[in-house]
Amino acid sequence: MDQQTKDSVTMNYLVTGANGALGRALAIQLHSAGHYVIATSRSAMKEEWPTSDRLVFIPNVDLMDRNSLADLTKRCEEFFSGPFHVINAVGRFFRHGHVPLLGVDIAEAQEIMASNFLSVQNTATYVLPLQIQRGGGHFIGFSCTSVKYRYPRMGAFSAAKSALETFMGCLANEHYEHRIMSNVFQLSTIDTPYERNLKPDGDFAHWLEPNEIAQQVMQFTQLPTMSSGNTIHLYKHSPTFFGRSFYDRISVK
């Protein structure tokens, strides 16, 4: 398809983790704004997606599998006729909410690291060369304020997000000359019914809804200036945050 004939502000985006609340919000908003989007998920389709020649949803994409990553890169090469951006919305929390450091199952700790960090590194390994070939673009990831504050009962999760932030900074330094803009949005928590149920002691006033986050990310990727290597803090001011600390809320003994 010849996207050069479209409006000059039309852009191309790869969004991973699109079955999650944030990934879906990103893909839908980008498509609604007139952009071309490939949205992927490791699982099968959970909700219906708009029917459009500007939006492709690809289920069952395993970002830990070489063949799956190679196939995804090929789809990007075929669908996008010019430069494109990558938004990594993959990542998950513990299945049963906050977990004491010594109570984390080894298998789940490995899954947390794979989901929040390794999947992004693998995406970069396969997709970044095509991005560079096409003239560069944004490479976005999402972290958590727990990296900064080192909250208890979030050790394995925070370690994975910390690894992600370090990796994204290194990527920015290595590929700045290739016009790759690697940045991380550090969130508190995505405000969804699922997250509220998973973290009943959370400071909900501090959280942002998926559509609010997606709007900020979309605007950031459309800035004319080249900004790379940043950790961007994105969350609401909470009048209760400093009055009742995380430690009080989760009743750490």
N, C-alpha and C positions, 0 to 999 in steps of 0.2 A: 504494500500500500504506500502511496506517496504522501507522506505527512508534510512535506515541504510546501504543499499547496494549501495547507490549512492555515489558520490564524497563527501569527508568529509566536504567540504565547503558548501554543499547544506543546505539551511536554509528554515524555514517556516515563512510566514508572513500573518497577517491579516491586510488589509488596508481598513479603512472605508472612506466614502466620495469619492468613486471611480468614480462617474460621474463628479466630478469637475476636473479642469485641473491638479491640483497637485496630487490628488489621483490617477487619471488615469496614469499620468506619472510615479508615484511610482510603481504602480502595473505592468505596462508594462515593466519598466526597471528591476524590480526584477525577473519577469518571464523570460525575455530575458537573464538574467545572470544565469539562471538554477535553480532558487529557486521555491518553492511551494508557491502559493499565493491564498488566499481567498480575493476577492475584493467585497465590499458591497456598496450599495447606497440606499438612502431612496426612490428615484424615479425609474421609469422603465429605461431600457437600452436606452441611447442616441446615442451611437456609437457601432459599432461591436467590439467584443473582439476576440483575438486569440483563436483558438480551440486547446486545449491542456489538457492532464491529469494532468498538473501541475498548471493550472489556473482555478479557479471557480469564476464566477461573479454571485452574488446574489442580485437581485433588490428588491425594496420595503421592505428594512430592516429599521424599525422604532426604533431608539435607545432611544426613549422615552417610549417604550412599553415593558412591562415585558415579554410577550409571544414571541415577536420578538427577544428580547435579549436572552431568553432561547433557542430558536431555533438556533440562531447564535452560541451560545456556543456549542450546540450539534454538529453542522456542523464542528466546529473547532476540537472537540474531535474525530470525525470520519475521517476527512481529514488529520490532522496532526498526525503523529505517534511518534513525539518526541517534544522537546521544540519548542516554536514559539515566534515570536515578534509581537507586535501590533503597528501599525502606524495610529494615529487618524488624518485623513486629512479632517475631517468635519469642518464646520464653514462657516459663510457667513457675508457679510457687509450689510449696509443699502441698500434697494432696489433702492433708487434714489440718491445714492452718499452721500456726507457729509451732515449731518443734525445738525442744532443748538441744543444744549442740551435740550432746552425747547420745541423743535418742534418734538421730537420723539414720535410717537404714542405708547401708552401703549402696545398694542398687538405686535407691532414690537419689542419693547424693550424686551418683554418676549421671542419672537422668537430668538432674538440675543443671549440672555443668554442661552437658551436651545441649540441652534446650536453650540455655541462656547465653552460652559462649561459643561452643564448638560449631553449632549450626551456622552462626554468623561468620566465623572464620572460614568454614568450608564454602559458604556462599561467595565470600571474597576470593578464595582460591580459584574458583571456577568462573565466576561472572566478571570479576574485576578486569581481567585481560581484555574482554570484549568492551567494557566501559572505556578503558584507555584507548582502545582502537577506534572507538566512536567519538573520541574527543573529550572524555571525562564526564563528571557528574557527581551528584551527592551520593554518599553512602552513609545511611543513618541507622543508628541503633538506639535502644532504650535501656536505661539503667534505673537505679532506685536510690532514694535518699539514705537507705540503710548502709550504703557504701561509705557515706560521709559520717554518719552517726554511730555505725557499728552496733546496731541494736542487738539485744539478745534474742535467742530463739529464731534467728534468721541466718545463722552462720554460713551454711553451705550456699544458700541463695545469694547472700551478699558477696561471698567469695567469687561466685560465678559472674556476678555483675561487675565486680572490681576487675576481674580478668578481661571482661568485655571493654571496659573503659580504657584500660591500658593498651589493649590491642588496637582499638580505634585511634588512639593517639599516635601509636607507632605507624599505623597505616597512613595517617595524615602526613607525618613527617617523610615517609618513604615515597609517597606518590603525589606530593603537592605539585611537583613539576609536570605531572601528567594531568593536572586539573581535576584531581579527585578531591572532593570536599568531604572529609570524614568527620562526623560530629555525633555526639551522644546527647539525648534528652534524658535528664535525670528526673524521674517522676516520684511522687509519693506512692500513691496507689491509684489504679484505674477504678473509677467509681461505677461499679455494676452490681446488680443484685447478687451475682455469684461471689464477687469479692467481699461484699458486706457480710455474706453468710460465712465465708471462709475466715474472715478476720473480724469477729464481732466486737473486739476491743479497739478497733481502729479509730482514728480521729477523722471521721467522715468529712468534717468541714474543710479538711486539708486537701481532699481528693478532687480530681478532675474527671468529668465524663469523657468517654471515648471521642465523641464528636468535638468537644472542646480541644482536646489534644490534637486530633487530626487537623483541625483548622489552623492551629499554630504551626504544625509541621509543614503543612502545605504552603503556607505563607513564607516560611523560612527557606524552603527549597526554590522559591521563585525570586529571592533577593538577587539583585544584579551584582552585588559584591561577592568576592570569593572568600569565604570564611571556613577555616578548617582546623581541626584539632581541639575543638571546644567541648566542654561539658555544659550543657544548657539546662539550668534549673527551671523546672516548669511545674508549679503547683500553686494552689490558692493560699492566701494568708488565712490562718485559722486563729480566731480569737481565743480558742481553748487550748491550743497546742502547747504553749509554755505554762499554762496553768495546771495542766494535768499531764504529766510526762508519759512517754511510752512505757516506762518501767512501772508506773502506777497502773496504767490501763491493762497491761497483761498480767499484773499481780505477780511480778517476779519476787521470789522469796530469797 
